[in-house]
């Protein structure tokens, strides 16, 4: 099956809004360097490696600046690009030289970060798939303020699930909600008034008893939080026997080195923050001159 066109999921006005905000942050007033180089039309080559992710954002920055981006046929979104033999030219950007330089750092900053997240998340997804697990690896809401769409998008490109995108897209009742309300049952009952039948409710639990309470109260998803793998699978098996319909999510204490320990026949989702402590991929954009 061919890869989906991930870019079609991002609304054009959303891209425009993001690009304008990024450029305004980087150039709030004068662009004196742009004045120095002027408007002569030149080309620049993008060199990259690792899992390529973020093409829609890279393109949007330069489209906004009236530049044209042409990608090499192998440089598809979500592909692993092997640059072990040296610099790998992935795209050519053409436009007024001051606009090339105006968009350069913003476009590279986004591309390097989304590719870094996708590379990290892809490794986790692949490790779980190699164990034969059929569940979903998911990101979390521990995202960078103002950059959430890009980070969640990177998870999806990597083959992971985005989890909930924001507080409005799914109800998650965590320990603070439960303590403030008095009980899991009371918290779920209040949430269901607004959730209705269209919005799922997830409850964070720390024991078999609290997970049972959450399920009986009407939760759609139960998070088993900070369980050791052996206790996790024991608890999950009990819950699935009693409540086969419930979606079970493992979270807490999960790292790249132990993620496969949390896979199992009764676990549907493994969530982790792929947006923290990831490696920023080294991309560069070089103006083409007769010497290059």
ZAVO-713365 format. One record per residue (C-alpha): residue number from 1; residue in one letter; x, y, z. Coordinates in Angstrom, 3 decimals. Each point is the difference from the previous one (the first is absolute). Example, Ala and Ser with C-alpha at 12.3 -4.5 7.8 and 13.67 -1.06 7.14 Angstrom:
! residues 2
<1; A; <12.300; -4.500; 7.800>>
<2; S; <1.370; 3.440; -0.660>>
This chain:
! residues 292
<1; X; <0.000; 0.000; 0.000>>
<2; X; <1.351; 3.420; -0.953>>
<3; X; <0.730; 2.550; 2.697>>
<4; X; <-2.805; 2.468; 0.747>>
<5; X; <0.366; 3.652; -0.866>>
<6; X; <0.361; 1.202; 3.570>>
<7; X; <-0.039; 3.658; -1.046>>
<8; X; <-3.665; -0.124; -1.003>>
<9; X; <-0.998; -0.332; 3.666>>
<10; X; <1.292; 3.482; 0.836>>
<11; X; <-2.418; 2.824; -0.822>>
<12; X; <1.605; 2.648; -2.261>>
<13; X; <-1.046; 2.860; 2.286>>
<14; X; <1.644; -1.794; 2.928>>
<15; X; <3.282; -0.237; -1.903>>
<16; X; <-0.251; 3.669; -0.971>>
<17; X; <-0.605; 1.027; 3.603>>
<18; X; <2.956; -2.007; 1.277>>
<19; X; <2.375; 1.289; -2.668>>
<20; X; <-0.913; 3.629; 0.598>>
<21; X; <0.481; -0.398; 3.760>>
<22; X; <3.396; -1.675; -0.467>>
<23; X; <1.264; 2.637; -2.421>>
<24; X; <-1.289; 2.851; 2.138>>
<25; X; <1.860; -1.425; 2.966>>
<26; X; <3.242; -0.280; -1.990>>
<27; X; <-0.263; 3.341; -1.837>>
<28; X; <-2.106; 2.395; 2.086>>
<29; X; <1.285; 3.138; -1.744>>
<30; X; <2.907; 0.518; -2.445>>
<31; X; <1.778; -2.733; -1.967>>
<32; X; <3.318; 1.742; -0.602>>
<33; X; <1.710; -3.189; -1.186>>
<34; X; <-2.718; -0.360; -2.626>>
<35; X; <0.660; 3.567; -1.133>>
<36; X; <3.681; -0.866; -0.426>>
<37; X; <-0.592; -2.973; -2.370>>
<38; X; <-2.959; 1.450; -1.917>>
<39; X; <-2.574; -1.635; -2.264>>
<40; X; <2.133; -1.790; -2.595>>
<41; X; <-1.484; -3.474; -0.620>>
<42; X; <2.209; -2.896; 1.130>>
<43; X; <-0.432; -3.619; 1.007>>
<44; X; <0.866; -1.740; 3.242>>
<45; X; <0.382; -3.702; 0.720>>
<46; X; <-1.436; -1.723; 3.070>>
<47; X; <2.227; -2.696; 1.471>>
<48; X; <-1.539; -2.433; 2.446>>
<49; X; <0.011; -3.454; 1.631>>
<50; X; <-2.017; -2.244; 2.383>>
<51; X; <-3.820; -0.319; -0.200>>
<52; X; <-1.169; 2.891; -2.150>>
<53; X; <-2.979; 1.739; 1.592>>
<54; X; <-1.346; 3.502; -0.328>>
<55; X; <-0.191; 0.610; -3.716>>
<56; X; <-3.350; 1.834; 0.175>>
<57; X; <1.419; 2.504; 2.491>>
<58; X; <3.252; 0.457; -1.932>>
<59; X; <-1.958; 0.541; -3.213>>
<60; X; <-2.432; 2.400; 1.654>>
<61; X; <2.772; 2.255; 1.281>>
<62; X; <1.521; 0.388; -3.456>>
<63; X; <-3.332; 0.175; -1.823>>
<64; X; <-0.914; 2.914; 2.245>>
<65; X; <3.254; 1.680; -1.043>>
<66; X; <-0.688; -0.564; -3.734>>
<67; X; <2.649; -2.689; -0.347>>
<68; X; <-0.399; -3.357; -1.730>>
<69; X; <0.980; -3.313; 1.608>>
<70; X; <0.683; -3.089; -2.148>>
<71; X; <0.676; -3.235; 1.883>>
<72; X; <1.993; -2.934; -1.300>>
<73; X; <-2.202; -3.001; -0.761>>
<74; X; <1.545; -2.086; 2.793>>
<75; X; <-0.578; 2.693; 2.640>>
<76; X; <-3.521; -1.026; 0.963>>
<77; X; <-1.623; 0.895; 3.297>>
<78; X; <0.732; -2.709; 2.558>>
<79; X; <2.837; -1.633; -1.969>>
<80; X; <3.285; -0.858; 1.684>>
<81; X; <2.721; 1.882; -1.871>>
<82; X; <3.452; -1.551; 0.161>>
<83; X; <2.742; 2.624; -0.010>>
<84; X; <2.815; -2.245; 1.205>>
<85; X; <1.891; 0.523; -3.246>>
<86; X; <-0.033; 3.788; 0.487>>
<87; X; <-2.337; 2.920; -0.524>>
<88; X; <-3.261; -1.038; -1.638>>
<89; X; <-1.661; 2.643; -2.172>>
<90; X; <-3.767; -0.305; 0.497>>
<91; X; <-1.539; 3.166; -1.428>>
<92; X; <0.702; 3.152; -1.980>>
<93; X; <-1.505; 3.317; 1.077>>
<94; X; <-0.140; 2.807; -2.550>>
<95; X; <-0.847; 3.639; 0.614>>
<96; X; <1.267; 3.485; 0.826>>
<97; X; <3.168; -0.514; 2.019>>
<98; X; <-1.164; 2.200; 2.879>>
<99; X; <-3.141; -2.141; 0.299>>
<100; X; <2.040; -3.198; -0.062>>
<101; X; <2.010; 1.300; 2.928>>
<102; X; <-3.047; 1.442; 1.730>>
<103; X; <-1.724; -3.391; 0.073>>
<104; X; <3.100; -2.145; 0.444>>
<105; X; <0.281; -0.210; 3.792>>
<106; X; <-3.739; -0.176; 0.670>>
<107; X; <-0.518; -2.774; -2.562>>
<108; X; <3.033; -1.963; 1.233>>
<109; X; <-0.968; 0.392; 3.656>>
<110; X; <-3.391; -1.563; -0.655>>
<111; X; <1.327; -2.733; -2.286>>
<112; X; <2.814; -0.989; 2.362>>
<113; X; <-2.364; -0.320; 2.948>>
<114; X; <-2.837; -1.827; -1.710>>
<115; X; <2.522; -2.383; -1.575>>
<116; X; <1.639; -0.536; 3.392>>
<117; X; <-3.312; -0.910; 1.620>>
<118; X; <-0.973; -2.250; -2.909>>
<119; X; <3.357; -1.785; 0.116>>
<120; X; <-0.348; -0.647; 3.719>>
<121; X; <-3.647; -1.072; -0.173>>
<122; X; <0.645; -2.254; -3.015>>
<123; X; <2.619; -1.907; 1.999>>
<124; X; <-2.556; -0.681; 2.738>>
<125; X; <-2.686; -1.034; -2.472>>
<126; X; <2.378; -2.329; -1.827>>
<127; X; <1.182; -1.636; 3.224>>
<128; X; <-3.593; -0.821; 0.959>>
<129; X; <-0.888; -1.234; -3.494>>
<130; X; <3.026; -2.312; 0.002>>
<131; X; <-1.443; -1.664; 3.106>>
<132; X; <-3.208; -0.668; -1.941>>
<133; X; <-2.078; 2.392; 2.097>>
<134; X; <-3.097; 1.355; -1.792>>
<135; X; <-0.820; 2.913; 2.314>>
<136; X; <0.748; 3.703; -0.418>>
<137; X; <2.995; 1.988; 1.194>>
<138; X; <-1.204; 3.515; 0.824>>
<139; X; <1.400; 3.398; 0.842>>
<140; X; <-1.233; 2.137; 2.887>>
<141; X; <-1.019; 3.610; 0.602>>
<142; X; <3.462; 0.862; 1.354>>
<143; X; <0.676; 2.205; -2.985>>
<144; X; <1.747; 3.312; -0.587>>
<145; X; <-2.456; 2.930; 0.322>>
<146; X; <-0.777; 1.341; -3.459>>
<147; X; <1.592; -2.998; -1.722>>
<148; X; <-2.493; -2.747; 0.853>>
<149; X; <-1.391; -0.498; -3.508>>
<150; X; <3.483; -0.593; -1.392>>
<151; X; <0.936; -2.408; 2.781>>
<152; X; <-3.225; -1.977; -0.180>>
<153; X; <0.323; -0.112; -3.796>>
<154; X; <3.502; -1.449; 0.381>>
<155; X; <-1.356; -2.834; 2.152>>
<156; X; <-2.554; -0.899; -2.657>>
<157; X; <2.586; 0.063; -2.796>>
<158; X; <2.152; -2.343; 2.113>>
<159; X; <-2.845; -2.530; 0.184>>
<160; X; <-1.054; 0.886; 3.550>>
<161; X; <-3.349; 1.337; 1.169>>
<162; X; <-0.303; 3.617; 1.064>>
<163; X; <-2.094; -0.825; 3.097>>
<164; X; <-2.299; 2.914; 0.896>>
<165; X; <0.921; 3.219; -1.750>>
<166; X; <-1.288; 2.336; 2.705>>
<167; X; <-2.211; 0.181; 3.061>>
<168; X; <-3.123; 0.281; -2.157>>
<169; X; <0.585; -3.041; -2.215>>
<170; X; <-0.256; -2.638; 2.739>>
<171; X; <-0.669; -0.010; 3.742>>
<172; X; <2.876; -1.288; 2.100>>
<173; X; <-0.650; -0.136; 3.736>>
<174; X; <3.295; -0.180; 1.850>>
<175; X; <0.838; -0.255; 3.688>>
<176; X; <-0.523; 3.724; 0.612>>
<177; X; <-3.490; -0.101; -1.522>>
<178; X; <-0.923; -2.985; 2.135>>
<179; X; <1.386; 1.461; 3.234>>
<180; X; <-1.782; 3.312; -0.660>>
<181; X; <-3.295; -1.729; -0.779>>
<182; X; <0.090; -2.607; 2.746>>
<183; X; <-0.094; -3.236; -1.986>>
<184; X; <0.452; -1.514; -3.438>>
<185; X; <-3.716; -0.678; -0.257>>
<186; X; <-0.946; 3.586; 0.807>>
<187; X; <2.562; 1.369; -2.476>>
<188; X; <-1.215; -2.240; -2.833>>
<189; X; <-3.652; 0.804; 0.666>>
<190; X; <0.671; 3.754; -0.219>>
<191; X; <2.094; -0.428; -3.169>>
<192; X; <-2.706; -2.047; -1.735>>
<193; X; <-2.449; 2.908; 0.206>>
<194; X; <2.021; 1.851; -2.645>>
<195; X; <1.754; -2.917; -1.709>>
<196; X; <-3.253; -1.606; -1.087>>
<197; X; <0.453; -2.816; -2.503>>
<198; X; <2.516; 1.763; -2.273>>
<199; X; <2.965; 0.618; 2.328>>
<200; X; <1.965; -2.775; 1.685>>
<201; X; <0.880; 0.092; 3.675>>
<202; X; <3.309; -1.345; 1.273>>
<203; X; <0.882; -0.485; 3.666>>
<204; X; <3.473; -0.285; 1.490>>
<205; X; <0.210; -2.844; 2.525>>
<206; X; <2.688; -1.491; 2.223>>
<207; X; <-1.540; -3.328; 1.060>>
<208; X; <-2.336; -2.743; -1.117>>
<209; X; <-2.669; 1.332; 2.370>>
<210; X; <0.110; 3.549; -1.386>>
<211; X; <0.008; -1.344; -3.559>>
<212; X; <-3.120; -2.046; 0.771>>
<213; X; <-1.687; 3.071; 1.470>>
<214; X; <0.830; 2.039; -3.076>>
<215; X; <-1.405; -2.640; -2.332>>
<216; X; <-3.182; -0.493; 2.004>>
<217; X; <-0.472; 3.775; 0.091>>
<218; X; <-0.051; 0.078; -3.802>>
<219; X; <3.547; 0.872; -1.053>>
<220; X; <0.859; -0.944; -3.578>>
<221; X; <3.760; -0.211; 0.590>>
<222; X; <1.897; -0.936; 3.135>>
<223; X; <3.594; 1.114; 0.413>>
<224; X; <2.117; -2.318; 2.126>>
<225; X; <2.536; 2.510; 1.252>>
<226; X; <3.479; -0.788; 1.332>>
<227; X; <-0.522; -3.755; 0.192>>
<228; X; <2.995; -2.308; -0.117>>
<229; X; <-0.273; -2.169; -3.144>>
<230; X; <-0.850; -3.231; 1.850>>
<231; X; <-2.685; 1.700; 2.104>>
<232; X; <-1.260; 1.836; -3.068>>
<233; X; <-0.649; -3.182; -1.961>>
<234; X; <-1.554; -1.765; 2.987>>
<235; X; <-2.379; 2.918; 0.589>>
<236; X; <-0.799; 0.392; -3.691>>
<237; X; <-0.875; -3.679; -0.332>>
<238; X; <-2.434; 0.224; 2.922>>
<239; X; <-1.664; 3.077; -1.439>>
<240; X; <-0.369; -1.445; -3.491>>
<241; X; <-1.614; -3.143; 1.407>>
<242; X; <-2.578; 2.104; 1.832>>
<243; X; <-0.361; 2.819; -2.513>>
<244; X; <1.047; -1.159; -3.488>>
<245; X; <-1.147; 3.287; -1.573>>
<246; X; <2.246; 2.303; 2.034>>
<247; X; <3.037; 1.632; -1.635>>
<248; X; <3.077; -0.355; 2.209>>
<249; X; <2.906; 2.424; -0.189>>
<250; X; <3.411; -0.465; 1.609>>
<251; X; <1.842; 3.148; 1.011>>
<252; X; <2.716; 1.137; 2.378>>
<253; X; <3.588; -1.199; 0.304>>
<254; X; <0.158; -0.962; -3.664>>
<255; X; <3.242; 0.653; -1.883>>
<256; X; <1.449; -1.094; -3.310>>
<257; X; <2.021; -2.699; 1.731>>
<258; X; <-2.962; -1.648; 1.750>>
<259; X; <-3.029; 0.823; -2.164>>
<260; X; <-0.304; -3.564; -1.295>>
<261; X; <-0.435; -1.230; 3.582>>
<262; X; <-3.338; 1.833; 0.075>>
<263; X; <-1.367; -1.648; -3.133>>
<264; X; <-2.425; -2.836; 0.524>>
<265; X; <-3.260; -1.526; -1.231>>
<266; X; <-2.124; 1.988; 2.473>>
<267; X; <1.644; 3.402; -0.534>>
<268; X; <-1.544; 2.131; -2.746>>
<269; X; <2.045; 3.191; 0.292>>
<270; X; <3.464; 0.899; 1.277>>
<271; X; <0.445; 3.735; 0.485>>
<272; X; <3.176; 1.961; 0.408>>
<273; X; <1.148; 3.558; -0.523>>
<274; X; <2.035; -0.179; -3.196>>
<275; X; <0.182; 3.822; -0.029>>
<276; X; <2.513; 0.253; 2.843>>
<277; X; <3.763; -0.703; -0.103>>
<278; X; <0.002; -0.845; -3.698>>
<279; X; <3.009; 0.550; -2.230>>
<280; X; <-0.307; 3.036; -2.269>>
<281; X; <0.998; -1.200; -3.466>>
<282; X; <2.702; 1.958; -1.785>>
<283; X; <-1.387; 1.518; -3.211>>
<284; X; <1.669; 2.690; -2.067>>
<285; X; <-1.041; 2.256; -2.851>>
<286; X; <2.850; 1.246; -2.182>>
<287; X; <-0.172; 2.678; -2.676>>
<288; X; <1.250; -1.421; -3.289>>
<289; X; <2.910; 1.933; -1.492>>
<290; X; <2.253; -0.873; -2.946>>
<291; X; <2.439; -1.609; 2.466>>
<292; X; <-2.617; -2.472; 1.285>>
